[in-house]
Amino acid sequence: MTTDEFKINSPDCKYAQELAGKASEKVRAGDFVSAIPLIEDAIRLDQIAALNSYHLFRVRCYSKIKQQFPRKAMETYNRATRLQQERFYRDAASSYKEAAAIDPLFLWPLNNLAWMLSTTDDPEECNGVEAVTLALDACEKSNWSCWAFLGTLAAAYAASGDFEKAVGWQQASIQLVPSTHRNEHEMMLRAFQTGQRYVDELHNPAAGGRPAYNWRGVILLAIAMAMAAEVVANLKINPATKVALALSIAITLIAGTIYMAWRLRIKSK
């Protein structure tokens, strides 16, 4: 087996940000149709940022042109993560597959299902062969540039009993993994080197523990801020006081949303 077999690509995070910025400009101009291909190209270039912001942006754009399939896929995905954390593995698997079918550009359902099948602590639910197929699909569609997907592929090979490939792909993923997740990925590598599959005892929806983006919380935050802004605008107080009050309300709402997101800890790789 050669190192070429584990060839990977670096995500183009900077260009993805530039494209997202251009998409935002289009949205501000009310041109949601032109914003969609820009944000979709950004998603393809950086799957990590895609999960935590770009997909939500895309949901908004499609909603504005009366297409709801990205929103439906994200709703289904979030349901799957909850079911997985509650250990309803078969129901979670069904929801992950449904989300992937609804929106083929949304690769995280494939990744999370592969991770669940590879790392579950329930031997009856472990299916390394299916996990490898799913993980390969996610890696190919992301151009072998997402450290999270590569780590899942390594875990899948370990679950299928192919520890040589598990070690190779885990070493490849470590080349891209950020420092915040390096310890976990090195621990996975040690397990594979000793002929053991990795078992995720925390039941995370995916390795790495990155929070899945909760678009409902963001939408509720936006609505609350809009309502608060309207109330403040109608108050008969001087402008400086209005500004100070508006800022105070905004900070309180944002802080509350962040706290709730931390409490929920809907995790994803």
C-alpha positions in Angstrom: 0.0 0.0 0.0 1.5 3.4 -1.1 1.1 6.8 0.4 -0.7 7.8 -2.8 -3.7 5.8 -1.6 -4.1 8.2 1.2 -3.8 11.4 -0.9 -5.8 14.3 0.4 -6.5 17.9 -0.4 -6.6 21.0 1.8 -9.9 22.9 2.1 -9.8 26.3 0.6 -11.3 28.1 3.6 -10.2 31.6 2.5 -11.8 31.4 -1.0 -14.9 29.9 0.6 -15.1 32.9 2.8 -14.8 35.2 -0.2 -17.6 33.4 -2.0 -19.7 33.6 1.1 -19.1 37.3 1.3 -20.1 37.7 -2.3 -23.3 35.7 -1.6 -24.0 38.0 1.3 -23.7 41.0 -1.0 -26.2 39.4 -3.4 -28.6 38.8 -0.5 -28.4 42.4 0.7 -29.3 43.5 -2.8 -32.3 41.1 -2.7 -30.8 38.8 -5.4 -31.2 35.4 -3.7 -31.1 33.4 -6.9 -27.6 34.7 -7.7 -26.5 34.1 -4.1 -27.3 30.4 -4.2 -24.5 29.1 -6.5 -22.0 31.3 -4.7 -22.8 29.8 -1.2 -23.0 26.3 -2.7 -19.5 26.7 -4.1 -18.4 27.8 -0.6 -20.0 24.7 0.9 -18.0 22.5 -1.4 -14.7 24.2 -0.5 -15.1 24.1 3.3 -17.4 21.4 4.8 -16.7 22.5 8.4 -17.7 26.1 7.9 -20.6 24.7 5.8 -22.1 22.9 8.7 -21.8 25.8 11.1 -22.9 28.7 8.8 -23.0 28.2 5.1 -25.8 25.7 5.1 -28.0 27.9 7.2 -27.3 30.8 4.8 -28.3 28.5 1.9 -31.6 27.5 3.7 -32.5 31.2 3.9 -31.8 31.8 0.2 -33.8 28.9 -0.9 -36.7 29.8 1.4 -36.8 33.3 -0.1 -37.5 31.7 -3.5 -40.1 29.3 -2.1 -38.0 26.2 -2.1 -37.9 24.4 1.3 -35.8 21.2 0.6 -32.6 22.5 2.3 -34.6 23.4 5.4 -36.4 20.1 5.4 -33.0 18.3 5.1 -31.6 20.2 8.1 -34.7 19.6 10.2 -34.4 15.9 9.4 -30.6 15.9 10.2 -31.2 17.6 13.5 -33.8 15.0 14.4 -31.4 12.3 13.6 -28.7 13.7 15.9 -31.2 13.8 18.7 -32.3 10.3 18.1 -28.7 9.1 18.0 -27.9 10.8 21.3 -31.0 9.1 22.8 -29.6 5.8 21.5 -32.5 5.2 19.0 -30.0 4.1 16.5 -32.2 2.6 13.8 -34.5 5.6 13.8 -31.5 7.9 13.7 -30.1 5.9 10.7 -33.5 6.2 8.9 -33.5 10.0 9.5 -29.9 10.4 8.3 -30.7 8.6 5.1 -33.8 10.7 4.6 -31.8 13.9 5.1 -29.1 12.8 2.6 -31.8 11.9 0.0 -33.6 15.3 0.4 -30.4 17.4 -0.1 -27.4 15.7 -1.8 -25.2 18.7 -1.3 -25.6 18.3 2.5 -23.0 15.7 3.2 -23.1 15.6 7.0 -25.9 13.1 7.2 -23.7 10.6 5.3 -20.8 11.3 7.6 -22.7 11.1 10.8 -24.4 7.8 9.8 -21.0 6.3 8.9 -19.6 7.5 12.3 -22.6 6.0 14.2 -22.3 2.7 12.5 -18.5 2.6 13.0 -18.2 3.8 16.6 -21.4 2.7 18.4 -21.0 0.9 21.7 -23.8 -1.5 20.6 -22.2 -4.4 18.7 -25.6 -5.2 17.1 -25.7 -1.8 15.5 -22.1 -1.7 14.3 -21.8 -2.1 10.5 -18.4 -1.4 9.2 -19.1 -2.4 5.6 -22.0 0.0 5.2 -20.0 2.7 7.1 -17.1 2.5 4.6 -19.5 2.9 1.7 -21.1 6.0 3.3 -17.8 7.5 4.4 -16.2 7.0 1.0 -19.2 8.8 -0.6 -18.8 11.8 1.7 -15.0 11.9 1.2 -15.3 11.7 -2.6 -18.0 14.4 -2.8 -15.9 16.7 -0.5 -12.8 16.2 -2.6 -11.0 14.4 0.2 -10.5 17.8 2.0 -12.5 17.5 5.2 -10.6 16.2 8.2 -13.9 15.2 9.9 -15.0 13.0 7.0 -11.5 11.5 6.7 -11.5 10.5 10.3 -14.9 8.9 9.9 -13.6 6.9 7.0 -10.7 5.7 9.2 -13.1 4.7 11.9 -15.3 2.9 9.3 -12.3 0.8 8.0 -11.4 -0.1 11.6 -15.0 -1.2 12.2 -14.8 -3.4 9.0 -11.5 -5.0 10.3 -9.2 -3.2 7.8 -6.8 -1.6 10.2 -4.1 -0.9 7.7 -6.4 1.4 5.8 -7.8 2.8 9.1 -4.3 3.8 10.2 -3.5 5.3 6.8 -6.7 7.4 6.6 -6.4 8.5 10.3 -2.8 9.7 9.7 -4.1 11.6 6.6 -6.9 13.2 8.7 -4.4 14.3 11.3 -2.6 16.4 8.6 -5.7 18.6 8.4 -7.3 18.3 11.9 -7.2 21.6 14.0 -5.4 21.6 17.3 -8.7 21.6 19.2 -9.4 18.0 18.0 -5.9 16.6 17.6 -5.9 14.7 20.9 -9.0 12.8 20.0 -7.7 11.9 16.6 -4.4 10.8 17.9 -6.2 8.6 20.4 -8.2 7.1 17.5 -5.0 6.5 15.7 -3.5 4.6 18.7 -6.6 2.4 18.8 -6.3 1.5 15.1 -2.6 0.8 15.4 -3.3 -1.8 18.1 -6.1 -3.4 16.1 -9.1 -2.0 17.9 -12.0 -0.1 16.5 -12.8 3.3 18.1 -15.9 3.3 20.4 -17.5 6.6 21.1 -18.8 6.2 24.6 -20.1 9.8 24.6 -22.5 9.0 21.8 -21.6 12.0 19.8 -23.3 12.3 16.4 -19.9 12.5 14.9 -16.2 12.7 15.8 -14.7 15.9 16.9 -17.7 17.3 18.8 -18.2 20.3 16.6 -21.7 21.7 17.3 -24.3 21.3 14.6 -25.8 24.6 13.6 -29.2 25.1 15.2 -30.9 27.3 12.7 -34.1 27.4 14.7 -32.3 29.1 17.5 -30.9 31.7 15.1 -34.3 32.4 13.5 -35.9 32.8 16.9 -33.1 35.1 17.9 -33.6 37.2 14.8 -37.4 37.4 15.4 -36.9 38.4 19.1 -34.4 41.1 18.1 -36.7 42.5 15.5 -39.6 42.6 18.0 -37.4 44.3 20.6 -36.1 46.8 18.0 -39.7 47.7 17.2 -40.6 48.2 20.8 -37.5 50.3 21.5 -38.2 52.5 18.4 -41.7 53.3 19.7 -40.5 54.4 23.1 -40.6 58.1 23.8 -37.0 58.4 25.1 -34.0 60.3 23.8 -32.0 58.7 20.9 -28.9 57.9 23.0 -31.0 56.0 25.5 -32.7 54.1 22.7 -29.3 53.0 21.3 -28.1 51.9 24.7 -31.3 50.0 25.4 -31.2 48.3 22.0 -27.6 47.2 22.5 -28.4 45.8 25.9 -31.3 43.8 24.7 -29.3 42.4 21.7 -26.4 41.4 23.9 -28.8 39.6 26.4 -30.5 37.7 23.6 -27.3 36.7 21.9 -25.8 35.5 25.2 -28.9 33.6 26.0 -28.8 31.8 22.6 -25.2 30.9 23.0 -25.9 29.5 26.5 -28.8 27.4 25.2 -26.7 26.1 22.3 -24.0 25.1 24.8 -26.5 23.4 27.0 -28.0 21.4 24.1 -24.6 20.5 22.8 -26.0 19.1 19.5 -22.7 17.8 18.3 -21.3 17.1 15.0 -17.8 16.5 13.7 
